[in-house]
Amino acid sequence: MAQKVNLVSLASGYWQSFAIGAALDLGIFSEIAQHKQDSESLCKTLKCAPAHLTALLNSLCGMGLLVKQDGLYDLDPEQRPFLDPDSPESMLGAFAFNQDLAGLWMKLPDCVRSGKPVLPDNPHLGNDPDRTRRFVEGMHSRAGLMARNLLPCLHPPQHSKILDVGGGPGTFSLKLAERDPSLQITVLDLPPVVAAAAEIHAGKAALASITFLGGDYHHSDFPQELDYILYCGALHQEPDQGLDALFTKMLTALKPGGQLVVVDLMLDEDRCTPVYSALFDLNMMLMRPSSKVHSSTMLQTRLQKLGFKNLKCADIPETPYRRVQAEA
Ligand SMILES: C[S@@+](CC[C@H](N)C(=O)[O-])C[C@H]1O[C@@H](n2cnc3c(N)ncnc32)[C@H](O)[C@@H]1O
């Protein structure tokens, strides 16, 4: 009988993640992105032990990130856009942020025992400028890849007045503005995040359609008469308490017929699947005392009770994200 789960792979799943982290730390992807090369020349440039670097390179080949031909290592052509640091879709920033979290996962038993996060505060949200910058870059690089699949699901009408709530680096807003310069978009996020975002995008033409607004979305006033609100990747930071007030504020800010689009990792009603979302719930618990990955069914029920209409829910293709859309 075929086994439902591969226990050995599951139990050693962190090996692959640590191999990616080591490759990142050693500069393997950046070096190979410039030109394919053999292990000997990589050893010299990266100052590594030959047999050990070769073992790591071979594992990365086995994982499908690199290819080896006639002794030369290259980025796998399908993965190149995401592994080349100079590519606009590079994921290396997101990987670096992910590595920042690896140490927290070692403390998962403490977190589960105590019911408390293992981080003292939210360092990526403003207390430590370097970490905030890495967080914003990580979000930007994650958003770059996700935009391929998300943007075709977003259809704000021309000349829409849009609010991107918890917009972070504003990557989706920038892409929306590049697609349709008639849009008028405000990206609202915490002041240190907005400052880092403005730095990352300095000089880009699409900024002409965008205003960055520093504030707290629970307490700051929203622009009014909006056609469209995007609330992407921030719902999982919010416990149930406070959500009714936040969504009511969004409903009030939208024109009748305006659209709210919530995009995030969401769970099925049993809260066990999709497994990536269930694990992400743990990931958030390690960092924040009050985070929660919400169920898409509960979210729709909540929005309907508050007065939103015409609810729709769909997975964002080829990503672990889900979209709940509702009309004011
Ligand atoms: C995971 S990020 C998503 C960013 C962006 N929407 C995206 O999908 O790329 C969540 C964002 O919500 C922001 N955020 C969290 N709490 C906030 C609050 N109370 N007010 C404003 N922004 C907040 C964080 O700073 C962060 O940039």
PDBQT file of the ligand as one rigid body, heavy atoms in Angstrom, charges set to zero:
ROOT
HETATM    1  C1  LIG A 401       3.430  40.583   5.242  1.00  0.00    +0.000 C 
HETATM    2  S1  LIG A 401       3.387  42.263   5.007  1.00  0.00    +0.000 S 
HETATM    3  C2  LIG A 401       2.523  42.418   3.486  1.00  0.00    +0.000 C 
HETATM    4  C3  LIG A 401       2.919  43.630   2.705  1.00  0.00    +0.000 C 
HETATM    5  C4  LIG A 401       2.236  43.801   1.348  1.00  0.00    +0.000 C 
HETATM    6  N1  LIG A 401       0.831  44.024   1.473  1.00  0.00    +0.000 N 
HETATM    7  C5  LIG A 401       2.503  42.600   0.479  1.00  0.00    +0.000 C 
HETATM    8  O1  LIG A 401       1.654  41.736   0.378  1.00  0.00    +0.000 OA
HETATM    9  O2  LIG A 401       3.602  42.535  -0.078  1.00  0.00    +0.000 OA
HETATM   10  C6  LIG A 401       2.253  42.926   6.167  1.00  0.00    +0.000 C 
HETATM   11  C7  LIG A 401       2.401  44.425   6.306  1.00  0.00    +0.000 C 
HETATM   12  O3  LIG A 401       1.425  44.919   7.234  1.00  0.00    +0.000 OA
HETATM   13  C8  LIG A 401       2.026  45.977   7.927  1.00  0.00    +0.000 C 
HETATM   14  N2  LIG A 401       1.288  46.247   9.169  1.00  0.00    +0.000 N 
HETATM   15  C9  LIG A 401       1.118  45.416  10.225  1.00  0.00    +0.000 A 
HETATM   16  N3  LIG A 401       0.370  46.016  11.175  1.00  0.00    +0.000 NA
HETATM   17  C10 LIG A 401       0.084  47.256  10.706  1.00  0.00    +0.000 A 
HETATM   18  C11 LIG A 401      -0.660  48.341  11.226  1.00  0.00    +0.000 A 
HETATM   19  N4  LIG A 401      -1.255  48.269  12.420  1.00  0.00    +0.000 N 
HETATM   20  N5  LIG A 401      -0.754  49.461  10.479  1.00  0.00    +0.000 NA
HETATM   21  C12 LIG A 401      -0.137  49.553   9.274  1.00  0.00    +0.000 A 
HETATM   22  N6  LIG A 401       0.555  48.543   8.717  1.00  0.00    +0.000 NA
HETATM   23  C13 LIG A 401       0.672  47.408   9.430  1.00  0.00    +0.000 A 
HETATM   24  C14 LIG A 401       3.443  45.493   8.169  1.00  0.00    +0.000 C 
HETATM   25  O4  LIG A 401       4.302  46.561   8.476  1.00  0.00    +0.000 OA
HETATM   26  C15 LIG A 401       3.752  44.824   6.848  1.00  0.00    +0.000 C 
HETATM   27  O5  LIG A 401       4.373  45.703   5.956  1.00  0.00    +0.000 OA
ENDROOT
TORSDOF 0
